[in-house]
Amino acid sequence: MIIKDFYQSRYKSRWFFLFLSMTAALLILGNYIVLPFYLENDFNIVDTVTAFLNNLIALVLSVLVASIAVIFFSPKVIKTSDIEILHPKDLKSELERIANDTDIYYYMGHTARWNRSVTLEILKIKSKLKRTRTEVSLLILNPNNKDLCKYYSNFGHSNRKNGFKVKTGLDVKVELIITILVCAKYNSNPLLQISIHFLDKASLFRLDISDEGIVFTKPYQEEPALLFPKNTFFYNSYKEEFKIAREQCDNINLEALPTKLDINNCRDYLENLSVNLDGIDNGRMKIIIESVKNPVKPY
């Protein structure tokens, strides 16, 4: 079971190997340096303890070598599964990985906080290096649907360390407006083709889809996620599910974002997109503009 977890969690494997390495180092240090120094005249105790420590060192080193051998020399077919469980601490690195080598990136979920602050920048850099165009399509909650935003605010966000606090439906609306504006900013890049669609129903789950796989998550960072590797049954099924959902959503025509964003032209821009600004006072608009200029990772 432990070896199987290595394949599914880099976080667990790092700590496992660190623990074994440190244990082996301490045992060797104690056996060959500390023990002879302090008990150099008591040969009976030294012999007994040394024999015990030698067996313990051999056991730890055997487990360490065997674990490395299993990981590096097991046939690939044993490591591959239609579904992989991601440890919560592996989630960020996995989301970054699937964005690093792809020509498409699809998201279906809620406010797309992670995507606007991390994924879009990764895709921009990747597209520039490879000189290829990347299609980005985000299905987010409809900010004009007041009841939907309020409903999602009741369960949709875990406690975050960074960024805007979400407690009410209006907070959710602010998050969605920030996502729209950040996407419009990145859409000015000719190598990124970004589209936004509005969902009128909230789901507990989120999908992040690329050519490399699908990450299936809930909006709580302390909970595990699922990974569907590319070219598997669930990967193909959920990718098709995304396309079906997108066909039933309203598409937002992202126009060029003003170069110097301020309260007035930001309001004009959003109104041209038919985004309802009820409840968005100047104080909230300042928060929105600052968040567009300097996106903050949610975790």
Secondary structure, 3 states (H helix, E strand, C coil): CHHHHHHHCHHHHHHHHHHHHHHHHHHHHHHHHHHHHHCCCCHHHHHHHHHHHHHHHHHHHHHHHHHHHHHHHCCHHHHCCCCEEECHHHHHHHHHHHHHCCCEEEEECCCCHHHHHHHHHHHHHHHHHHCCCEEEEEEEECCCCHHHHHHHHCCCCCCCCCCCCCCCHHHHHHHHHHHHHHHHHHCCCCCEEEEEEEECCCCCCEEEEECCEEEEECCCCCCCEEEEECCCHHHHHHHHHHHHHHHCCEEECCCCCCCCCCHHHHHHHHHHCCCCCCCCCHHHHHHHHHHHHCCCCCC
